[in-house]
């Protein structure tokens, strides 16, 4: 089955997050730099934040429970204390190893589903939502940043921190970074080819790489430079970009899986790629389209072997999911966690555990 046919099976909402391409000098968009520090969010009120504003938010009354979210979980991060934080359709959820706590319900946060999560060097947690901007949690209070505060767009699909401590956001209308006081925004006017961004990382050299619906580019602090495929064409709907321990860039999306050594590309797969994650052992974890949609497959690649001839894979199939596989994460004990349409799953190397009600 061609990747494009599997790709069509995936709901449009899950596929539209971040795009960019690049040429020309970048300038700070100071016109969008507004308030320097929003106030903590107020308690949610039904008449002000009606659920109908987000038809994909899954309303529950649960605050503390032994089971996890029962709906889509897009991403997760483990904080410095060992807690697991989930970005789910039911809101922001923390798992301390025993109890799942729904912070959206407990703290009265806005009823919009959460897409991305990240912990910065200071220990702040960041949560990107769809249409409610981004939350920052300092361990005590949540602060909500939106376009009113200078953020490029209120759909935030990816978050990363650079070496200088700036927090970067990939949004549905460009790229933003927050310097601790104000936002700086980059769109097609500043060099991006497309504003719908799906993935954003910083490489070892300090370049910011942006994966978008229209291709891949990187920002060196001055200009954006587009990186095309072997045929000189833009990559199509890039979903995930990572850097391995050798400094190679891995690009996954609708066109397949590619490794970039800074000069040329090596093709590893032409299947649809949803998410990539490098673990501490040098393995790369891959969620990819299955020949039997709507299934997806979790693979593990050892990071060493070269690709096999077309139609064959040199990575190990770990699990087939009846539905999509979203974010992937390794915890401090070396266990793998991944998000699914039914919640979060834990893999200890032998068994899979879904935290069901």
Secondary structure, DSSP 8 states (H G I E B T S, - for coil): --HHHHHTTS-HHHH-SB-----SB----GGG---SS--B-----TTTS-GGG-TT------SEESS--SS-EEEEEE-TTS-EEEEETTEEEEE-SS-EEEHHHHTT--S--EEEEEE-TTS-EEEEEBSS-EEEE-SS-EEEE-GGGT-S-SBEEEEEE-TTS-EEEEETTEEEEE-SS-EEEE-GGGT-S-S-EEEEEE-TTS-EEEEETTEEEEE-SSBEEEE--TTS---SSEEEEEE-TTS-EEEEETTEEEEE-SS-EEEEE-S-EEEEEE-TTS-EEEEEE-SSTT-EEEEEE-S-S---STT---SEEEEEESS-EEEEEE-TTS-EEEEETTEEEEE-SS-EEE---
